[in-house]
Amino acid sequence: MLNKKHIKTGSFLLLFFIFVLRSNGGIDPLTPNDPAYKDSILLSLSSGKSFLSLPVVPLHQSMGKFVQEYGEDFEELFENIKLNKSGYLKTIDKVFTQYQIPLELKYLAIIESKLKTDARSGVGAVGVWQFMPGTAKTLGLKVTAKYDERQQIWKSSVAAAKYLTDLYGYFEDWLLVIAAYNSGPAPVLNAIKKSGSRNFWKLQNFLPKETRLHVKRFIATHYYFEGGGSLVTLGKVETEKYLKELADFKAKNDAGNDQDDTNSIAAFSQWIAVANQENTLQLILKK
């Protein structure tokens, strides 16, 4: 399952948050028979206290009010999506699982189109993922006057997974990926150049207003549906800090227990999965 050949490597450091599941979400615990087991550190914590003390993914200090107000303003829409569009979200989950990108990126489709397959923007973007004709064709979708695969949830989600993977390979930062999905890479690169930073919170004012709001809407939507954040709501620096907190958390919980060697955790911190299976929490750090 964890074949990473399709992801651009070279000088890029890869960091993907595969899954953040706060309840039994249908993903089985990792076992020695799993192909991923050999290149993983598996941390199993059975203590309820350990689970409750797991470091929380932080929300940027400027976002508290925005997240709350956005959730209140769009509560009716979000609840309607939960009630009537859950099948679309499950389809996106399946596609993103195949392409090994964070499932939480599915909330971008809500911001893009409210999960409407027939959504059409004033500039010609169509479908759940709001692809322009040229981008859609580049990603392998057929777009003609009579047939438009941008309106097909599975095929368009495959295209979205490919595009998001490419953007991450370039920016190595999920917040910049969300920004680039909205504006295209050029305005993000321009903002990086003008600000002298690759930190979204420092360069945001050099982005188009709609683009920086797009990122914030994504974060707020994520928080509404998930009840918290994940690595796709963090920038690269924030992610590295959070992974360090997880490493410290592991070391403290390993004290006095027969756990895996903590000395090698830095070599495994490129990949992480968190899954709650009944009373056992698994942290899976990938090479």
C-alpha positions in Angstrom: 0.0 0.0 0.0 2.8 2.4 0.8 4.4 2.5 -2.6 5.9 6.0 -2.8 7.5 5.8 -6.2 4.9 8.1 -7.8 5.9 10.9 -5.4 8.7 13.2 -6.5 11.8 12.8 -4.4 15.2 14.3 -5.3 16.1 17.0 -2.8 12.6 17.1 -1.3 11.9 15.8 2.1 8.6 14.0 2.1 6.2 14.4 5.0 2.7 13.0 4.7 0.0 12.7 7.3 -1.7 9.6 6.2 -4.6 9.4 8.6 -5.8 11.1 11.7 -8.7 9.1 13.1 -10.3 10.2 16.4 -12.5 7.1 16.6 -12.7 3.7 14.9 -12.6 4.8 11.3 -12.4 1.4 9.6 -8.6 1.2 9.5 -7.2 -1.9 11.1 -4.2 -1.8 13.4 -0.8 -2.3 11.8 0.4 -5.9 12.2 3.7 -7.7 11.4 2.0 -9.1 8.3 1.4 -5.7 6.9 3.9 -4.7 4.2 4.3 -1.3 5.9 5.4 -2.9 9.2 9.1 -3.5 8.1 9.8 0.2 7.6 7.8 1.5 10.6 8.1 2.3 14.2 4.9 1.1 15.9 3.9 2.7 19.1 1.0 1.1 20.9 -0.3 2.9 24.0 -3.0 1.2 26.0 -3.3 3.7 28.8 -6.3 6.0 28.7 -4.1 8.6 30.4 -1.5 8.4 27.6 -4.2 8.7 25.0 -5.7 11.8 26.6 -2.2 13.4 26.9 -1.3 12.9 23.2 -0.1 16.3 22.0 -2.9 18.2 20.3 -2.4 19.5 16.8 -2.1 23.3 17.4 -4.4 25.9 15.8 -2.6 29.1 14.8 -3.1 31.9 17.3 -4.9 34.1 14.7 -7.4 31.5 13.7 -9.5 30.8 16.8 -12.2 33.4 16.1 -12.3 32.7 12.4 -12.8 29.0 12.9 -15.6 29.5 15.3 -17.4 32.1 13.3 -17.0 30.3 10.0 -18.4 27.1 11.5 -21.4 29.0 12.8 -22.0 30.8 9.5 -21.9 27.6 7.5 -23.3 25.1 10.0 -26.4 24.5 7.9 -24.4 23.8 4.8 -22.0 21.5 6.6 -24.7 19.5 8.3 -26.5 19.1 5.0 -23.3 17.8 3.5 -22.9 15.3 6.3 -26.5 14.2 5.8 -26.6 14.1 2.0 -23.1 14.0 0.6 -21.3 11.5 2.8 -21.1 9.1 -0.1 -19.0 11.7 -2.0 -16.6 12.1 0.9 -16.2 8.3 1.2 -15.4 8.1 -2.5 -12.7 10.8 -2.1 -11.4 8.9 0.9 -10.9 5.8 -1.2 -9.1 7.7 -4.0 -6.8 9.6 -1.6 -6.0 6.3 0.2 -4.9 4.8 -3.1 -2.7 7.8 -3.8 -1.5 8.0 -0.2 -2.3 11.6 0.5 -4.0 12.9 3.7 -7.7 12.1 3.7 -8.4 15.4 5.3 -7.6 17.1 2.1 -11.1 16.1 1.0 -12.4 19.2 2.8 -10.9 21.3 0.0 -13.6 20.0 -2.2 -16.2 21.5 0.1 -14.5 24.9 -0.2 -14.2 24.6 -3.9 -17.7 23.5 -4.8 -19.8 22.6 -1.8 -19.4 19.1 -3.2 -21.6 19.9 -6.2 -20.6 17.8 -9.3 -22.3 20.3 -11.5 -20.7 23.4 -9.9 -19.5 25.9 -12.5 -17.5 29.1 -11.9 -17.7 32.3 -13.9 -14.3 31.6 -15.4 -15.1 28.0 -16.5 -13.9 25.8 -13.7 -16.2 22.8 -13.3 -17.0 20.0 -10.9 -16.4 19.2 -7.3 -12.7 20.0 -7.7 -13.2 23.1 -9.9 -10.7 22.3 -12.6 -10.2 24.6 -15.5 -10.3 22.8 -18.9 -6.6 23.0 -19.5 -5.6 21.7 -16.1 -8.2 18.9 -16.3 -6.8 17.7 -19.6 -3.2 17.9 -18.3 -4.3 15.6 -15.4 -5.9 13.1 -17.8 -9.6 14.1 -17.7 -11.6 14.2 -20.9 -13.3 17.5 -21.5 -15.5 18.0 -24.6 -18.7 19.8 -25.4 -20.7 16.6 -24.7 -18.6 14.8 -22.2 -16.9 16.3 -19.1 -15.1 14.0 -16.6 -14.7 17.0 -14.3 -18.2 16.2 -13.2 -17.4 12.6 -12.3 -16.6 12.3 -8.6 -14.1 9.4 -8.9 -12.2 10.5 -12.0 -12.0 14.1 -10.9 -10.8 13.0 -7.4 -8.1 11.0 -9.0 -7.0 14.1 -10.9 -7.2 16.1 -7.7 -5.0 13.5 -5.9 -2.4 13.8 -8.7 -2.4 17.5 -8.6 -2.2 17.8 -4.8 0.7 15.3 -4.9 2.6 17.3 -7.4 2.0 20.5 -5.5 3.3 19.0 -2.3 6.3 17.6 -4.1 7.1 21.2 -5.0 6.1 23.2 -1.9 6.6 20.6 0.9 4.0 22.5 2.9 0.3 21.7 3.0 -0.9 25.2 3.6 1.1 26.4 0.6 -0.4 23.5 -1.4 -3.9 24.7 -0.5 -3.0 28.2 -1.5 -1.5 27.1 -4.8 -4.5 25.0 -5.6 -6.6 28.1 -5.5 -4.3 30.6 -7.2 -1.9 28.5 -9.1 1.8 28.1 -8.1 3.0 31.4 -9.5 1.3 33.8 -7.0 2.5 31.6 -4.1 6.1 31.7 -5.4 5.8 35.4 -5.9 4.6 35.8 -2.2 7.5 33.7 -1.1 9.9 35.9 -3.0 8.4 39.2 -1.7 8.1 38.1 1.9 11.4 36.2 2.1 9.6 33.4 3.9 7.9 30.0 3.1 5.8 30.3 6.2 2.1 30.9 5.2 1.4 33.0 8.2 4.3 35.3 7.3 3.7 35.5 3.5 -0.2 35.5 3.5 -0.5 39.3 3.0 1.5 39.0 -0.3 -1.1 36.5 -1.6 -4.4 37.5 -3.3 -7.1 38.0 -0.7 -9.2 35.2 -2.0 -6.2 32.8 -1.8 -5.4 33.5 1.8 -9.1 33.3 2.7 -9.2 30.0 0.8 -6.6 28.5 3.1 -8.3 29.8 6.2 -11.7 28.5 5.1 -10.1 25.1 4.5 -8.7 25.1 8.1 -12.1 26.1 9.5 -13.9 23.5 7.5 -11.4 20.9 8.7 -12.0 21.8 12.3 -15.8 21.7 11.9 -15.8 18.2 10.4 -12.9 16.7 12.4 -13.2 18.6 15.7 -9.6 19.5 15.5 -6.5 19.9 13.3 -4.2 17.5 11.5 -0.9 17.9 9.7 -2.7 19.4 6.7 -3.7 22.4 8.9 -0.1 23.1 9.8 2.8 24.6 7.8 6.1 22.9 7.5 7.7 24.5 10.5 4.7 23.9 12.6 4.7 20.3 11.5 8.3 19.8 12.4 7.6 21.2 15.9 4.6 19.0 16.4 6.5 15.9 15.3 9.2 16.8 17.9 6.4 17.0 20.5 5.3 13.5 19.4 8.8 12.2 19.7 9.1 13.6 23.2 5.7 12.1 24.0 6.9 8.7 22.8 10.1 8.9 24.9 8.2 9.7 28.1 5.7 6.9 27.5 8.5 4.5 26.7 10.1 5.0 30.1 9.9 1.8 32.0 8.0 0.0 29.2 9.2 -2.5 26.6 8.7 -0.2 23.6 10.7 0.2 20.4 14.1 2.0 20.6 13.4 5.8 20.7 16.9 6.7 19.6 16.0 6.1 16.0 12.8 8.1 15.9 14.3 11.0 13.9 14.9 8.7 11.0 11.2 7.7 10.9 9.5 11.1 11.3 8.8 11.6 7.6 5.5 9.6 7.9 3.0 9.5 10.7 -0.4 7.9 11.2 -2.5 8.0 14.3 -5.3 5.5 14.7 -7.5 4.9 17.8 -8.5 1.3 18.0 -10.7 0.8 21.0 -8.4 1.5 24.0 -5.1 1.3 22.1 -3.6 4.2 20.3 -1.2 3.4 17.5 1.4 6.0 16.3 3.0 4.7 13.1 6.1 6.7 12.1 7.2 6.0 8.5 10.6 6.1 6.9 
